Amino acid sequence: MALRIIRIMGDEILTKKCRKVTELKPRYRELIDDMLETMYHAQGVGLAAPQVGVLKQIVVIDVSEEANQPIILINPEIVASSGEQTGQEGCLSVPGKAGIVTRANYVKVKACDENMEEITIEGEGLLARALQHEIDHLSGELYVSRVEGELMNVTQEEEG
Ligand code: NI
């Protein structure tokens, strides 16, 4: 495993659409391991492949208190959503900033896991927010385009 460099807003790769993964090649397994290590190291709750410069539909998320319950999603797709939540959001690709974003409070996501087995995951609150935020990255969208009002300055510990 190795830390990867996190791309920062302004890097064109963050605005591009990611391709589906059709076969889990060894280099993607390595990528997933590296993404997890990079996310935990940066104390984030999620990371999408384009944030480390790879235009593939892969995200990792961990919203658990102990940061020991990783969720790995390949080719994720939101198939249902409901409710609304408004709260602060940040991104490892937008260091030192946060903004208020309204998202669905519940989402249901279809994806493949790290073995390319089909899975369905449901989330509410923070998990739902993380799922929507990371899946946005796969279509080249950053949360800043959804921010209500101004981006705020925050300390590192508050970043998602
Ligand atoms: Ni992000």
Backbone and ligand atoms as CSV (ligand in chain L), in Angstrom:
chain,resi,resn,atom,element,x,y,z
A,1,MET,N,N,0.846,-1.189,0.000
A,1,MET,CA,C,0.000,0.000,0.000
A,1,MET,C,C,0.884,1.242,0.000
A,2,ALA,N,N,0.307,2.278,-0.562
A,2,ALA,CA,C,1.058,3.531,-0.639
A,2,ALA,C,C,0.087,4.701,-0.611
A,3,LEU,N,N,0.565,5.798,-0.084
A,3,LEU,CA,C,-0.230,7.021,-0.132
A,3,LEU,C,C,-0.195,7.562,-1.547
A,4,ARG,N,N,-1.330,8.060,-2.009
A,4,ARG,CA,C,-1.368,8.716,-3.319
A,4,ARG,C,C,-1.547,10.214,-3.108
A,5,ILE,N,N,-1.156,10.962,-4.109
A,5,ILE,CA,C,-1.292,12.417,-4.031
A,5,ILE,C,C,-2.740,12.801,-4.329
A,6,ILE,N,N,-3.331,13.591,-3.446
A,6,ILE,CA,C,-4.720,14.032,-3.628
A,6,ILE,C,C,-4.738,15.269,-4.528
A,7,ARG,N,N,-5.499,15.161,-5.613
A,7,ARG,CA,C,-5.619,16.275,-6.550
A,7,ARG,C,C,-6.483,17.377,-5.934
A,8,ILE,N,N,-6.114,18.595,-6.194
A,8,ILE,CA,C,-6.766,19.757,-5.597
A,8,ILE,C,C,-7.603,20.483,-6.659
A,9,MET,N,N,-8.720,21.062,-6.197
A,9,MET,CA,C,-9.601,21.808,-7.090
A,9,MET,C,C,-8.804,22.741,-7.988
A,10,GLY,N,N,-9.138,22.747,-9.272
A,10,GLY,CA,C,-8.343,23.478,-10.245
A,10,GLY,C,C,-7.647,22.489,-11.171
A,11,ASP,N,N,-7.431,21.266,-10.662
A,11,ASP,CA,C,-6.892,20.177,-11.484
A,11,ASP,C,C,-8.030,19.676,-12.379
A,12,GLU,N,N,-7.783,19.696,-13.682
A,12,GLU,CA,C,-8.833,19.347,-14.651
A,12,GLU,C,C,-9.414,17.957,-14.454
A,13,ILE,N,N,-8.612,17.045,-13.929
A,13,ILE,CA,C,-9.072,15.660,-13.812
A,13,ILE,C,C,-10.307,15.560,-12.904
A,14,LEU,N,N,-10.446,16.511,-11.982
A,14,LEU,CA,C,-11.588,16.502,-11.059
A,14,LEU,C,C,-12.896,16.891,-11.741
A,15,THR,N,N,-12.820,17.365,-12.978
A,15,THR,CA,C,-14.024,17.795,-13.692
A,15,THR,C,C,-14.452,16.784,-14.756
A,16,LYS,N,N,-13.707,15.678,-14.849
A,16,LYS,CA,C,-13.987,14.712,-15.926
A,16,LYS,C,C,-14.866,13.562,-15.447
A,17,LYS,N,N,-15.573,12.957,-16.408
A,17,LYS,CA,C,-16.415,11.800,-16.087
A,17,LYS,C,C,-15.550,10.534,-16.010
A,18,CYS,N,N,-15.890,9.667,-15.058
A,18,CYS,CA,C,-15.125,8.438,-14.882
A,18,CYS,C,C,-15.749,7.282,-15.654
A,19,ARG,N,N,-14.908,6.378,-16.096
A,19,ARG,CA,C,-15.377,5.192,-16.820
A,19,ARG,C,C,-15.706,4.070,-15.832
A,20,LYS,N,N,-16.644,3.208,-16.282
A,20,LYS,CA,C,-16.990,2.039,-15.466
A,20,LYS,C,C,-15.822,1.051,-15.415
A,21,VAL,N,N,-15.775,0.306,-14.326
A,21,VAL,CA,C,-14.811,-0.788,-14.202
A,21,VAL,C,C,-15.509,-2.052,-14.707
A,22,THR,N,N,-14.919,-2.716,-15.690
A,22,THR,CA,C,-15.551,-3.920,-16.224
A,22,THR,C,C,-14.907,-5.183,-15.660
A,23,GLU,N,N,-13.673,-5.039,-15.227
A,23,GLU,CA,C,-12.945,-6.196,-14.716
A,23,GLU,C,C,-12.001,-5.681,-13.634
A,24,LEU,N,N,-11.974,-6.377,-12.498
A,24,LEU,CA,C,-11.143,-5.864,-11.407
A,24,LEU,C,C,-9.701,-6.346,-11.561
A,25,LYS,N,N,-8.949,-5.573,-12.323
A,25,LYS,CA,C,-7.549,-5.913,-12.561
A,25,LYS,C,C,-6.736,-5.666,-11.293
A,26,PRO,N,N,-5.583,-6.344,-11.164
A,26,PRO,CA,C,-4.738,-6.161,-9.971
A,26,PRO,C,C,-4.426,-4.700,-9.681
A,27,ARG,N,N,-4.276,-3.902,-10.720
A,27,ARG,CA,C,-3.923,-2.502,-10.455
A,27,ARG,C,C,-5.072,-1.742,-9.806
A,28,TYR,N,N,-6.316,-2.208,-10.004
A,28,TYR,CA,C,-7.442,-1.550,-9.332
A,28,TYR,C,C,-7.536,-2.005,-7.878
A,29,ARG,N,N,-7.187,-3.251,-7.609
A,29,ARG,CA,C,-7.131,-3.712,-6.203
A,29,ARG,C,C,-6.104,-2.895,-5.434
A,30,GLU,N,N,-4.972,-2.673,-6.080
A,30,GLU,CA,C,-3.920,-1.861,-5.470
A,30,GLU,C,C,-4.398,-0.422,-5.269
A,31,LEU,N,N,-5.117,0.070,-6.280
A,31,LEU,CA,C,-5.667,1.425,-6.190
A,31,LEU,C,C,-6.603,1.553,-4.987
A,32,ILE,N,N,-7.493,0.562,-4.806
A,32,ILE,CA,C,-8.446,0.598,-3.687
A,32,ILE,C,C,-7.701,0.607,-2.350
A,33,ASP,N,N,-6.703,-0.249,-2.206
A,33,ASP,CA,C,-5.894,-0.264,-0.969
A,33,ASP,C,C,-5.248,1.103,-0.727
A,34,ASP,N,N,-4.714,1.672,-1.795
A,34,ASP,CA,C,-4.044,2.975,-1.677
A,34,ASP,C,C,-5.047,4.076,-1.349
A,35,MET,N,N,-6.250,3.981,-1.946
A,35,MET,CA,C,-7.276,5.003,-1.674
A,35,MET,C,C,-7.689,4.963,-0.203
A,36,LEU,N,N,-7.837,3.745,0.341
A,36,LEU,CA,C,-8.197,3.622,1.759
A,36,LEU,C,C,-7.103,4.222,2.634
A,37,GLU,N,N,-5.864,3.865,2.337
A,37,GLU,CA,C,-4.757,4.382,3.139
A,37,GLU,C,C,-4.689,5.908,3.045
A,38,THR,N,N,-4.886,6.421,1.843
A,38,THR,CA,C,-4.812,7.872,1.614
A,38,THR,C,C,-5.951,8.588,2.337
A,39,MET,N,N,-7.155,8.001,2.280
A,39,MET,CA,C,-8.317,8.597,2.964
A,39,MET,C,C,-8.098,8.633,4.476
A,40,TYR,N,N,-7.670,7.506,5.045
A,40,TYR,CA,C,-7.464,7.462,6.502
A,40,TYR,C,C,-6.345,8.414,6.923
A,41,HIS,N,N,-5.293,8.444,6.140
A,41,HIS,CA,C,-4.157,9.320,6.451
A,41,HIS,C,C,-4.587,10.786,6.467
A,42,ALA,N,N,-5.479,11.140,5.538
A,42,ALA,CA,C,-5.931,12.533,5.436
A,42,ALA,C,C,-7.114,12.803,6.360
A,43,GLN,N,N,-7.536,11.770,7.111
A,43,GLN,CA,C,-8.668,11.871,8.037
A,43,GLN,C,C,-9.950,12.311,7.328
A,44,GLY,N,N,-10.137,11.774,6.120
A,44,GLY,CA,C,-11.360,12.040,5.376
A,44,GLY,C,C,-12.365,10.931,5.619
A,45,VAL,N,N,-13.622,11.169,5.223
A,45,VAL,CA,C,-14.653,10.141,5.351
A,45,VAL,C,C,-14.985,9.510,3.995
A,46,GLY,N,N,-14.344,9.985,2.964
A,46,GLY,CA,C,-14.574,9.409,1.642
A,46,GLY,C,C,-13.529,9.885,0.662
A,47,LEU,N,N,-13.335,9.069,-0.377
A,47,LEU,CA,C,-12.385,9.443,-1.433
A,47,LEU,C,C,-12.832,8.760,-2.720
A,48,ALA,N,N,-12.766,9.504,-3.810
A,48,ALA,CA,C,-13.143,8.957,-5.120
A,48,ALA,C,C,-11.886,8.863,-5.989
A,49,ALA,N,N,-11.875,7.863,-6.887
A,49,ALA,CA,C,-10.667,7.608,-7.690
A,49,ALA,C,C,-10.129,8.846,-8.423
A,50,PRO,N,N,-11.001,9.691,-8.991
A,50,PRO,CA,C,-10.428,10.860,-9.694
A,50,PRO,C,C,-9.638,11.786,-8.770
A,51,GLN,N,N,-9.918,11.726,-7.465
A,51,GLN,CA,C,-9.171,12.564,-6.519
A,51,GLN,C,C,-7.715,12.127,-6.396
A,52,VAL,N,N,-7.430,10.882,-6.825
A,52,VAL,CA,C,-6.028,10.461,-6.873
A,52,VAL,C,C,-5.597,10.265,-8.330
A,53,GLY,N,N,-6.352,10.893,-9.246
A,53,GLY,CA,C,-5.911,10.966,-10.629
A,53,GLY,C,C,-6.302,9.801,-11.512
A,54,VAL,N,N,-7.278,8.988,-11.062
A,54,VAL,CA,C,-7.694,7.827,-11.855
A,54,VAL,C,C,-9.164,7.983,-12.250
A,55,LEU,N,N,-9.439,8.007,-13.547
A,55,LEU,CA,C,-10.810,8.250,-14.019
A,55,LEU,C,C,-11.604,6.951,-14.132
A,56,LYS,N,N,-11.758,6.284,-12.992
A,56,LYS,CA,C,-12.539,5.048,-12.917
A,56,LYS,C,C,-13.592,5.211,-11.829
A,57,GLN,N,N,-14.714,4.509,-11.990
A,57,GLN,CA,C,-15.828,4.641,-11.041
A,57,GLN,C,C,-15.590,3.789,-9.792
A,58,ILE,N,N,-14.729,4.305,-8.933
A,58,ILE,CA,C,-14.405,3.628,-7.672
A,58,ILE,C,C,-14.431,4.673,-6.560
A,59,VAL,N,N,-15.137,4.350,-5.454
A,59,VAL,CA,C,-15.094,5.229,-4.285
A,59,VAL,C,C,-14.883,4.404,-3.020
A,60,VAL,N,N,-14.285,5.024,-2.035
A,60,VAL,CA,C,-14.192,4.420,-0.705
A,60,VAL,C,C,-14.781,5.422,0.289
A,61,ILE,N,N,-15.456,4.877,1.296
A,61,ILE,CA,C,-16.127,5.708,2.304
A,61,ILE,C,C,-15.935,5.027,3.659
A,62,ASP,N,N,-15.755,5.829,4.696
A,62,ASP,CA,C,-15.825,5.294,6.053
A,62,ASP,C,C,-16.310,6.414,6.972
A,63,VAL,N,N,-17.556,6.318,7.390
A,63,VAL,CA,C,-18.116,7.355,8.258
A,63,VAL,C,C,-18.208,6.871,9.706
A,64,SER,N,N,-17.595,5.707,9.996
A,64,SER,CA,C,-17.685,5.167,11.357
A,64,SER,C,C,-16.803,5.964,12.322
A,65,GLU,N,N,-17.200,5.992,13.589
A,65,GLU,CA,C,-16.463,6.718,14.633
A,65,GLU,C,C,-15.003,6.274,14.702
A,66,GLU,N,N,-14.801,4.963,14.662
A,66,GLU,CA,C,-13.461,4.408,14.822
A,66,GLU,C,C,-12.675,4.364,13.515
A,67,ALA,N,N,-13.325,4.762,12.416
A,67,ALA,CA,C,-12.706,4.701,11.092
A,67,ALA,C,C,-12.169,3.299,10.798
A,68,ASN,N,N,-13.041,2.306,11.015
A,68,ASN,CA,C,-12.619,0.925,10.762
A,68,ASN,C,C,-13.691,0.109,10.027
A,69,GLN,N,N,-14.618,0.823,9.380
A,69,GLN,CA,C,-15.664,0.129,8.616
A,69,GLN,C,C,-15.709,0.652,7.181
A,70,PRO,N,N,-14.660,0.323,6.411
A,70,PRO,CA,C,-14.607,0.845,5.041
A,70,PRO,C,C,-15.701,0.273,4.145
A,71,ILE,N,N,-16.235,1.142,3.315
A,71,ILE,CA,C,-17.185,0.727,2.278
A,71,ILE,C,C,-16.492,0.982,0.945
A,72,ILE,N,N,-16.432,-0.060,0.124
A,72,ILE,CA,C,-15.777,0.054,-1.182
A,72,ILE,C,C,-16.847,-0.123,-2.248
A,73,LEU,N,N,-16.982,0.853,-3.126
A,73,LEU,CA,C,-18.035,0.803,-4.129
A,73,LEU,C,C,-17.437,0.990,-5.521
A,74,ILE,N,N,-17.757,0.041,-6.393
A,74,ILE,CA,C,-17.313,0.103,-7.780
A,74,ILE,C,C,-18.556,0.284,-8.656
A,75,ASN,N,N,-18.488,1.213,-9.587
A,75,ASN,CA,C,-19.618,1.555,-10.462
A,75,ASN,C,C,-20.894,1.882,-9.682
A,76,PRO,N,N,-20.802,2.690,-8.629
A,76,PRO,CA,C,-21.993,2.963,-7.817
A,76,PRO,C,C,-23.008,3.822,-8.565
A,77,GLU,N,N,-24.269,3.584,-8.232
A,77,GLU,CA,C,-25.356,4.310,-8.885
A,77,GLU,C,C,-26.466,4.502,-7.862
A,78,ILE,N,N,-26.942,5.726,-7.720
A,78,ILE,CA,C,-28.050,5.998,-6.792
A,78,ILE,C,C,-29.343,5.563,-7.480
A,79,VAL,N,N,-30.066,4.645,-6.837
A,79,VAL,CA,C,-31.293,4.130,-7.450
A,79,VAL,C,C,-32.551,4.621,-6.739
A,80,ALA,N,N,-32.386,5.186,-5.547
A,80,ALA,CA,C,-33.526,5.775,-4.847
A,80,ALA,C,C,-33.004,6.807,-3.863
A,81,SER,N,N,-33.809,7.832,-3.633
A,81,SER,CA,C,-33.431,8.827,-2.632
A,81,SER,C,C,-34.691,9.465,-2.084
A,82,SER,N,N,-34.588,9.981,-0.848
A,82,SER,CA,C,-35.738,10.665,-0.277
A,82,SER,C,C,-35.284,11.599,0.835
A,83,GLY,N,N,-36.173,12.484,1.220
A,83,GLY,CA,C,-35.904,13.400,2.321
A,83,GLY,C,C,-34.889,14.453,1.956
A,84,GLU,N,N,-34.502,15.236,2.932
A,84,GLU,CA,C,-33.593,16.342,2.699
A,84,GLU,C,C,-32.789,16.603,3.963
A,85,GLN,N,N,-31.526,16.921,3.802
A,85,GLN,CA,C,-30.690,17.355,4.925
A,85,GLN,C,C,-29.855,18.530,4.433
A,86,THR,N,N,-29.673,19.488,5.319
A,86,THR,CA,C,-28.842,20.648,5.000
A,86,THR,C,C,-27.747,20.716,6.053
A,87,GLY,N,N,-26.501,20.712,5.586
A,87,GLY,CA,C,-25.411,20.731,6.551
A,87,GLY,C,C,-24.090,21.063,5.898
A,88,GLN,N,N,-23.054,21.092,6.752
A,88,GLN,CA,C,-21.726,21.471,6.294
A,88,GLN,C,C,-21.039,20.310,5.599
A,89,GLU,N,N,-20.345,20.630,4.529
A,89,GLU,CA,C,-19.655,19.612,3.752
A,89,GLU,C,C,-18.270,20.125,3.385
A,90,GLY,N,N,-17.336,19.196,3.293
A,90,GLY,CA,C,-15.997,19.557,2.865
A,90,GLY,C,C,-15.470,18.487,1.933
A,91,CYS,N,N,-14.270,18.678,1.431
A,91,CYS,CA,C,-13.715,17.727,0.466
A,91,CYS,C,C,-12.205,17.781,0.563
A,92,LEU,N,N,-11.568,16.614,0.510
A,92,LEU,CA,C,-10.107,16.571,0.591
A,92,LEU,C,C,-9.454,17.287,-0.591
A,93,SER,N,N,-10.212,17.464,-1.677
A,93,SER,CA,C,-9.686,18.169,-2.848
A,93,SER,C,C,-9.893,19.680,-2.756
A,94,VAL,N,N,-10.553,20.108,-1.677
A,94,VAL,CA,C,-10.778,21.542,-1.462
A,94,VAL,C,C,-10.328,21.858,-0.030
A,95,PRO,N,N,-9.019,21.762,0.215
A,95,PRO,CA,C,-8.524,21.858,1.590
A,95,PRO,C,C,-8.814,23.214,2.230
A,96,GLY,N,N,-9.135,23.145,3.532
A,96,GLY,CA,C,-9.317,24.373,4.294
A,96,GLY,C,C,-10.647,25.067,4.086
A,97,LYS,N,N,-11.560,24.409,3.354
A,97,LYS,CA,C,-12.836,25.044,3.039
A,97,LYS,C,C,-13.997,24.128,3.416
A,98,ALA,N,N,-15.156,24.729,3.622
A,98,ALA,CA,C,-16.392,23.984,3.822
A,98,ALA,C,C,-17.540,24.849,3.356
A,99,GLY,N,N,-18.667,24.199,3.111
A,99,GLY,CA,C,-19.837,24.960,2.685
A,99,GLY,C,C,-21.104,24.223,3.045
A,100,ILE,N,N,-22.197,24.930,3.017
A,100,ILE,CA,C,-23.498,24.353,3.344
A,100,ILE,C,C,-24.123,23.786,2.068
A,101,VAL,N,N,-24.484,22.506,2.148
A,101,VAL,CA,C,-25.050,21.824,0.986
A,101,VAL,C,C,-26.309,21.070,1.415
A,102,THR,N,N,-27.354,21.167,0.611
A,102,THR,CA,C,-28.568,20.393,0.846
A,102,THR,C,C,-28.525,19.133,-0.019
A,103,ARG,N,N,-28.754,18.010,0.626
A,103,ARG,CA,C,-28.717,16.707,-0.064
A,103,ARG,C,C,-29.928,15.894,0.362
A,104,ALA,N,N,-30.161,14.781,-0.343
A,104,ALA,CA,C,-31.169,13.831,0.112
A,104,ALA,C,C,-30.737,13.264,1.461
A,105,ASN,N,N,-31.675,12.992,2.329
A,105,ASN,CA,C,-31.330,12.435,3.648
A,105,ASN,C,C,-31.171,10.926,3.606
A,106,TYR,N,N,-31.710,10.314,2.559
A,106,TYR,CA,C,-31.633,8.856,2.408
A,106,TYR,C,C,-31.312,8.543,0.953
A,107,VAL,N,N,-30.390,7.632,0.745
A,107,VAL,CA,C,-30.166,7.122,-0.611
A,107,VAL,C,C,-29.970,5.615,-0.580
A,108,LYS,N,N,-30.321,5.022,-1.688
A,108,LYS,CA,C,-30.083,3.597,-1.911
A,108,LYS,C,C,-29.158,3.520,-3.124
A,109,VAL,N,N,-28.075,2.781,-2.973
A,109,VAL,CA,C,-27.049,2.739,-4.018
A,109,VAL,C,C,-26.808,1.297,-4.452
A,110,LYS,N,N,-26.782,1.095,-5.756
A,110,LYS,CA,C,-26.371,-0.205,-6.305
A,110,LYS,C,C,-24.939,-0.063,-6.774
A,111,ALA,N,N,-24.141,-1.087,-6.519
A,111,ALA,CA,C,-22.729,-1.020,-6.890
A,111,ALA,C,C,-22.176,-2.440,-6.933
A,112,CYS,N,N,-20.893,-2.537,-7.207
A,112,CYS,CA,C,-20.185,-3.796,-7.011
A,112,CYS,C,C,-19.212,-3.596,-5.862
A,113,ASP,N,N,-18.952,-4.673,-5.126
A,113,ASP,CA,C,-17.957,-4.585,-4.054
A,113,ASP,C,C,-16.568,-4.909,-4.620
A,114,GLU,N,N,-15.589,-5.055,-3.733
A,114,GLU,CA,C,-14.206,-5.251,-4.184
A,114,GLU,C,C,-13.974,-6.609,-4.847
A,115,ASN,N,N,-15.013,-7.463,-4.821
A,115,ASN,CA,C,-14.922,-8.738,-5.544
A,115,ASN,C,C,-15.786,-8.736,-6.804
A,116,MET,N,N,-16.280,-7.555,-7.163
A,116,MET,CA,C,-17.172,-7.371,-8.316
A,116,MET,C,C,-18.498,-8.117,-8.128
A,117,GLU,N,N,-18.877,-8.327,-6.862
A,117,GLU,CA,C,-20.197,-8.886,-6.558
A,117,GLU,C,C,-21.168,-7.714,-6.418
A,118,GLU,N,N,-22.365,-7.879,-6.962
A,118,GLU,CA,C,-23.356,-6.800,-6.859
A,118,GLU,C,C,-23.835,-6.632,-5.428
A,119,ILE,N,N,-23.876,-5.392,-4.985
A,119,ILE,CA,C,-24.379,-5.099,-3.642
A,119,ILE,C,C,-25.336,-3.909,-3.701
A,120,THR,N,N,-26.168,-3.821,-2.672
A,120,THR,CA,C,-27.030,-2.654,-2.494
A,120,THR,C,C,-26.737,-2.108,-1.116
A,121,ILE,N,N,-26.551,-0.806,-1.029
A,121,ILE,CA,C,-26.295,-0.186,0.267
A,121,ILE,C,C,-27.259,0.970,0.462
A,122,GLU,N,N,-27.800,1.054,1.684
A,122,GLU,CA,C,-28.702,2.144,2.015
A,122,GLU,C,C,-28.047,3.003,3.085
A,123,GLY,N,N,-28.240,4.302,3.004
A,123,GLY,CA,C,-27.655,5.173,4.016
A,123,GLY,C,C,-28.541,6.360,4.308
A,124,GLU,N,N,-28.424,6.830,5.553
A,124,GLU,CA,C,-29.131,8.040,5.981
A,124,GLU,C,C,-28.102,9.007,6.551
A,125,GLY,N,N,-28.485,10.262,6.633
A,125,GLY,CA,C,-27.634,11.248,7.305
A,125,GLY,C,C,-26.247,11.333,6.697
A,126,LEU,N,N,-25.225,11.228,7.550
A,126,LEU,CA,C,-23.847,11.401,7.086
A,126,LEU,C,C,-23.462,10.397,5.998
A,127,LEU,N,N,-23.890,9.142,6.154
A,127,LEU,CA,C,-23.552,8.151,5.124
A,127,LEU,C,C,-24.201,8.521,3.789
A,128,ALA,N,N,-25.461,8.964,3.843
A,128,ALA,CA,C,-26.155,9.371,2.608
A,128,ALA,C,C,-25.426,10.556,1.971
A,129,ARG,N,N,-24.981,11.485,2.815
A,129,ARG,CA,C,-24.259,12.657,2.310
A,129,ARG,C,C,-22.941,12.226,1.654
A,130,ALA,N,N,-22.213,11.339,2.318
A,130,ALA,CA,C,-20.935,10.876,1.774
A,130,ALA,C,C,-21.140,10.137,0.448
A,131,LEU,N,N,-22.168,9.308,0.388
A,131,LEU,CA,C,-22.447,8.563,-0.848
A,131,LEU,C,C,-22.716,9.535,-2.003
A,132,GLN,N,N,-23.544,10.529,-1.755
A,132,GLN,CA,C,-23.880,11.486,-2.821
A,132,GLN,C,C,-22.654,12.305,-3.219
A,133,HIS,N,N,-21.875,12.731,-2.236
A,133,HIS,CA,C,-20.681,13.542,-2.493
A,133,HIS,C,C,-19.675,12.760,-3.342
A,134,GLU,N,N,-19.423,11.502,-2.943
A,134,GLU,CA,C,-18.406,10.711,-3.664
A,134,GLU,C,C,-18.890,10.317,-5.058
A,135,ILE,N,N,-20.159,9.988,-5.187
A,135,ILE,CA,C,-20.696,9.617,-6.505
A,135,ILE,C,C,-20.685,10.825,-7.437
A,136,ASP,N,N,-20.893,12.017,-6.884
A,136,ASP,CA,C,-20.754,13.251,-7.687
A,136,ASP,C,C,-19.357,13.358,-8.299
A,137,HIS,N,N,-18.335,12.986,-7.518
A,137,HIS,CA,C,-16.957,13.071,-8.025
A,137,HIS,C,C,-16.801,12.265,-9.313
A,138,LEU,N,N,-17.542,11.159,-9.420
A,138,LEU,CA,C,-17.380,10.271,-10.581
A,138,LEU,C,C,-17.937,10.883,-11.864
A,139,SER,N,N,-18.791,11.898,-11.707
A,139,SER,CA,C,-19.249,12.610,-12.906
A,139,SER,C,C,-18.607,13.994,-13.002
A,140,GLY,N,N,-17.510,14.173,-12.271
A,140,GLY,CA,C,-16.731,15.401,-12.400
A,140,GLY,C,C,-17.319,16.586,-11.668
A,141,GLU,N,N,-18.134,16.285,-10.671
A,141,GLU,CA,C,-18.807,17.354,-9.933
A,141,GLU,C,C,-18.234,17.495,-8.523
A,142,LEU,N,N,-17.896,18.721,-8.149
A,142,LEU,CA,C,-17.437,18.999,-6.789
A,142,LEU,C,C,-18.581,19.628,-5.991
A,143,TYR,N,N,-18.542,19.422,-4.671
A,143,TYR,CA,C,-19.634,19.955,-3.835
A,143,TYR,C,C,-19.742,21.465,-3.920
A,144,VAL,N,N,-18.645,22.133,-4.271
A,144,VAL,CA,C,-18.662,23.601,-4.287
A,144,VAL,C,C,-19.709,24.147,-5.261
A,145,SER,N,N,-20.050,23.343,-6.287
A,145,SER,CA,C,-21.074,23.794,-7.233
A,145,SER,C,C,-22.473,23.721,-6.621
A,146,ARG,N,N,-22.587,23.054,-5.465
A,146,ARG,CA,C,-23.887,22.912,-4.805
A,146,ARG,C,C,-23.986,23.753,-3.535
A,147,VAL,N,N,-22.933,24.477,-3.218
A,147,VAL,CA,C,-22.901,25.218,-1.950
A,147,VAL,C,C,-23.895,26.379,-1.962
A,148,GLU,N,N,-24.598,26.485,-0.834
A,148,GLU,CA,C,-25.515,27.606,-0.636
A,148,GLU,C,C,-24.744,28.700,0.083
A,149,GLY,N,N,-24.641,29.842,-0.532
A,149,GLY,CA,C,-23.884,30.944,0.073
A,149,GLY,C,C,-22.401,30.798,-0.229
A,150,GLU,N,N,-21.569,31.256,0.713
A,150,GLU,CA,C,-20.122,31.314,0.490
A,150,GLU,C,C,-19.414,30.082,1.043
A,151,LEU,N,N,-18.277,29.751,0.448
A,151,LEU,CA,C,-17.398,28.756,1.052
A,151,LEU,C,C,-16.782,29.378,2.304
A,152,MET,N,N,-16.655,28.549,3.356
A,152,MET,CA,C,-16.089,29.049,4.610
A,152,MET,C,C,-14.697,28.454,4.804
A,153,ASN,N,N,-13.893,29.131,5.603
A,153,ASN,CA,C,-12.586,28.598,5.972
A,153,ASN,C,C,-12.734,27.717,7.199
A,154,VAL,N,N,-12.112,26.542,7.179
A,154,VAL,CA,C,-12.171,25.639,8.315
A,154,VAL,C,C,-10.773,25.087,8.616
A,155,THR,N,N,-10.644,24.453,9.779
A,155,THR,CA,C,-9.390,23.791,10.100
A,155,THR,C,C,-9.418,22.389,9.504
A,156,GLN,N,N,-8.258,21.793,9.368
A,156,GLN,CA,C,-8.083,20.478,8.736
A,156,GLN,C,C,-9.010,19.401,9.322
A,157,GLU,N,N,-9.208,19.406,10.637
A,157,GLU,CA,C,-9.943,18.326,11.307
A,157,GLU,C,C,-11.405,18.234,10.872
A,158,GLU,N,N,-11.925,19.339,10.336
A,158,GLU,CA,C,-13.347,19.335,9.995
A,158,GLU,C,C,-13.614,18.873,8.573
A,159,GLU,N,N,-12.577,18.555,7.820
A,159,GLU,CA,C,-12.781,18.210,6.417
A,159,GLU,C,C,-13.315,16.799,6.228
A,160,GLY,N,N,-14.179,16.663,5.216
A,160,GLY,CA,C,-14.741,15.353,4.915
A,160,GLY,C,C,-14.164,14.792,3.652
L,1,NI,NI,NI,-14.775,15.206,-2.182
